[in-house]
Amino acid sequence: MSTILNFAIFPTDKGDHGSSESVSKVLKMIDESGVPYQLNPMGTSIETDTLEEALEVVNKAYKILEPFSNRVYSAITIDIRKGRTNGLTQKIESIENRIGKINH
């Protein structure tokens, strides 16, 4: 099974500079976790074997932001599919097979 979760999470009370610093800390945690991920302009996509694993990454991200923020915003979309592996790359390759190489 493959769970692809795309999320954006950031403090709303730190201004532009504080948000980028916070997001950098979250991305470092994701990178160190070993979970496959892709950064995109509106958030970060991760892929795990289970929904619980994906939500744990989001929870860890919140725990990074919570100590120094009074308000944390998050938006999440989830795609869970049985029998799929490497969904992060497979979904893009499927489109590229139809229309050719895309800019990513």
KOLVEX-611782 format. One line per 5 residues: number of its first residue (from 0); their letters; for each residue x, y, z of N, C-alpha, C. Coordinates in Angstrom, 2 decimals, padded with zeros to 5 digits, m for minus. Layout:
<atoms>
NUM> A> X/Y/Z/X/Y/Z/X/Y/Z  ...
</atoms>
This chain:
<atoms>
0> MSTIL> 000.85/m001.18/000.00/000.00/000.00/000.00/000.89/001.24/000.00  000.41/002.27/m000.61/001.13/003.54/m000.68/000.22/004.65/m000.18  000.74/005.43/000.73/000.04/006.63/001.19/000.88/007.83/000.77  000.33/008.63/m000.12/000.96/009.89/m000.49/000.20/010.99/000.23  000.93/011.76/001.00/000.32/012.85/001.75/001.06/014.13/001.36
5> NFAIF> 000.31/015.10/000.90/000.87/016.41/000.59/000.39/017.37/001.67  001.34/018.10/002.27/000.91/019.03/003.30/001.75/020.29/003.32  001.10/021.33/003.79/001.76/022.60/004.08/001.52/022.85/005.56  002.56/023.26/006.27/002.42/023.56/007.69/003.37/024.70/008.03  002.85/025.71/008.71/003.69/026.85/009.08/003.01/027.67/010.16
10> PTDKG> 003.80/028.40/010.95/003.21/029.28/011.95/002.64/030.51/011.27  001.51/030.96/011.74/000.89/032.15/011.14/001.26/033.43/011.88  001.98/033.30/012.97/002.28/034.48/013.78/003.76/034.86/013.79  004.51/034.44/012.76/005.95/034.72/012.74/006.39/035.57/011.56  005.50/035.97/010.69/005.88/036.76/009.53/006.61/035.91/008.50
15> DHGSS> 006.98/036.53/007.40/007.61/035.81/006.29/008.93/035.15/006.68  009.79/035.87/007.38/011.10/035.32/007.73/010.95/034.13/008.68  010.08/034.26/009.66/009.86/033.18/010.63/009.28/031.93/009.99  008.45/032.11/008.98/007.85/030.96/008.31/008.90/030.15/007.56  009.78/030.82/006.82/010.78/030.08/006.06/011.76/029.36/006.99
20> ESVSK> 012.09/029.97/008.10/012.98/029.32/009.07/012.29/028.08/009.66  011.02/028.21/009.97/010.27/027.09/010.54/010.12/025.95/009.53  009.78/026.30/008.30/009.62/025.29/007.26/010.93/024.55/007.03  012.04/025.25/007.12/013.35/024.61/006.96/013.58/023.56/008.03  013.17/023.84/009.26/013.31/022.86/010.35/012.44/021.64/010.09
25> VLKMI> 011.24/021.85/009.60/010.34/020.73/009.28/010.94/019.89/008.15  011.45/020.53/007.11/012.04/019.79/006.00/013.27/019.00/006.43  014.04/019.54/007.34/015.20/018.81/007.86/014.74/017.54/008.55  013.68/017.63/009.37/013.14/016.46/010.05/012.67/015.42/009.03  011.97/015.86/007.98/011.48/014.92/006.96/012.65/014.25/006.27
30> DESGV> 013.65/015.03/005.90/014.83/014.48/005.22/015.53/013.44/006.11  015.70/013.75/007.36/016.37/012.84/008.28/015.54/011.60/008.60  014.23/011.67/008.38/013.37/010.52/008.69/013.55/009.37/007.70  014.07/009.68/006.50/014.22/008.65/005.48/012.98/008.42/004.64  011.90/009.13/004.94/010.67/009.01/004.17/010.87/009.68/002.81
35> PYQLN> 010.50/009.01/001.71/010.60/009.67/000.40/009.73/010.92/000.39  010.27/012.02/m000.16/009.51/013.26/m000.19/009.89/014.09/m001.41  009.01/015.02/m001.74/009.27/016.00/m002.79/008.75/017.34/m002.31  009.62/018.32/m002.30/009.23/019.68/m001.99/008.57/020.28/m003.21  007.48/021.01/m003.02/006.85/021.71/m004.13/006.51/023.12/m003.65
40> PMGTS> 006.15/024.02/m004.55/005.94/025.42/m004.15/004.85/025.63/m003.10  003.92/024.69/m002.99/002.81/024.87/m002.07/002.84/023.92/m000.87  003.91/023.14/m000.74/003.99/022.21/000.38/005.03/021.14/000.12  004.84/020.01/000.77/005.75/018.89/000.65/004.92/017.61/000.53  005.28/016.76/m000.42/004.63/015.46/m000.57/005.55/014.41/000.04
45> IETDT> 004.96/013.50/000.82/005.70/012.38/001.38/004.99/011.10/000.98  005.72/009.98/000.99/005.10/008.68/000.70/005.52/007.68/001.77  004.52/007.03/002.37/004.75/006.03/003.39/003.93/004.79/003.06  004.16/003.72/003.82/003.40/002.49/003.61/002.00/002.56/004.21  001.84/003.37/005.26/000.54/003.43/005.93/000.14/004.88/006.20
50> LEEAL> m001.14/005.07/006.41/m001.66/006.39/006.78/m001.09/006.82/008.13  m000.99/005.88/009.05/m000.48/006.21/010.38/000.94/006.78/010.31  001.79/006.18/009.48/003.16/006.68/009.32/003.17/008.10/008.76  002.33/008.34/007.78/002.26/009.67/007.16/001.78/010.71/008.17  000.76/010.37/008.93/000.24/011.30/009.93/001.24/011.54/011.05
55> EVVNK> 002.07/010.56/011.34/003.12/010.74/012.35/004.13/011.80/011.90  004.44/011.84/010.61/005.33/012.87/010.09/004.70/014.25/010.29  003.41/014.36/010.00/002.71/015.63/010.20/002.73/016.00/011.68  002.50/015.04/012.55/002.51/015.30/013.98/003.90/015.77/014.45  004.95/015.16/013.95/006.31/015.59/014.28/006.56/017.01/013.79
60> AYKIL> 006.04/017.33/012.61/006.18/018.69/012.08/005.49/019.68/013.01  004.31/019.35/013.46/003.59/020.23/014.39/004.40/020.41/015.67  004.97/019.33/016.18/005.73/019.41/017.43/006.99/020.27/017.29  007.51/020.39/016.08/008.63/021.30/015.84/008.17/022.75/015.95  006.98/023.05/015.43/006.48/024.43/015.38/005.80/024.89/016.66
65> EPFSN> 005.17/023.99/017.36/004.33/024.33/018.50/005.04/025.09/019.62  006.28/024.76/019.98/006.90/025.44/021.12/007.08/026.96/020.95  007.20/027.43/019.72/007.45/028.86/019.54/006.38/029.55/018.69  005.22/028.93/018.58/004.15/029.53/017.79/002.82/029.40/018.52  002.05/030.46/018.48/000.72/030.43/019.09/m000.35/029.92/018.13
70> RVYSA> m000.01/029.90/016.85/m000.99/029.45/015.86/m000.26/028.78/014.70  m000.66/027.54/014.37/m000.04/026.78/013.29/m001.12/026.44/012.27  m000.84/026.75/011.01/m001.75/026.45/009.90/m001.26/025.19/009.20  m002.19/024.33/008.80/m001.83/023.16/008.02/m002.95/022.82/007.05  m002.56/022.44/005.84/m003.49/021.93/004.83/m002.93/020.59/004.36
75> ITIDI> m003.81/019.58/004.27/m003.36/018.23/003.97/m004.26/017.60/002.92  m003.65/016.94/001.94/m004.38/016.07/001.01/m003.70/014.71/001.04  m004.52/013.65/000.91/m004.00/012.29/001.05/m004.54/011.41/m000.07  m003.66/010.58/m000.63/m004.03/009.58/m001.64/m003.51/008.23/m001.16  m004.42/007.32/m000.83/m004.06/006.00/m000.33/m004.45/004.98/m001.40
80> RKGRT> m003.48/004.15/m001.78/m003.76/003.18/m002.84/m003.09/001.84/m002.52  m003.88/000.82/m002.52/m003.36/m000.54/m002.31/m002.61/m000.99/m003.55  m001.55/m001.76/m003.34/m000.82/m002.34/m004.46/000.11/m001.40/m005.20  000.27/m000.20/m004.72/001.16/000.77/m005.38/002.42/000.93/m004.56  003.53/001.07/m005.26/004.79/001.46/m004.64/005.39/002.58/m005.49
85> NGLTQ> 006.24/003.36/m004.90/006.89/004.47/m005.61/005.89/005.42/m006.26  004.83/005.69/m005.57/003.79/006.55/m006.11/004.23/007.97/m006.41  005.18/008.50/m005.63/005.65/009.86/m005.88/006.19/010.01/m007.29  006.96/009.03/m007.74/007.51/009.11/m009.09/006.57/008.49/m010.12  005.85/007.46/m009.72/004.96/006.75/m010.65/003.86/007.67/m011.21
90> KIESI> 003.32/008.53/m010.37/002.24/009.42/m010.83/002.75/010.41/m011.88  003.95/010.93/m011.67/004.53/011.86/m012.63/004.89/011.14/m013.93  005.49/009.96/m013.80/005.86/009.18/m014.99/004.64/008.83/m015.82  003.52/008.56/m015.20/002.29/008.23/m015.90/001.84/009.38/m016.80  001.93/010.60/m016.28/001.57/011.78/m017.08/002.59/012.00/m018.19
95> ENRIG> 003.88/011.88/m017.84/004.92/012.09/m018.85/004.83/011.08/m019.99  004.38/009.88/m019.71/004.19/008.88/m020.76/003.11/009.30/m021.75  002.21/010.15/m021.30/001.12/010.60/m022.16/001.44/011.90/m022.90  002.16/012.82/m022.22/002.36/014.13/m022.83/003.83/014.51/m023.03  004.73/013.66/m022.58/006.16/013.99/m022.67/006.67/014.60/m021.39
100> KINH> 007.95/014.84/m021.36/008.63/015.34/m020.17/008.01/016.65/m019.67  007.80/016.72/m018.37/007.30/017.95/m017.77/008.40/018.61/m016.98  008.25/019.88/m016.72/009.23/020.64/m015.96/009.03/020.40/m014.48  009.93/019.65/m013.85/009.85/019.43/m012.40/011.20/019.34/m011.77
</atoms>
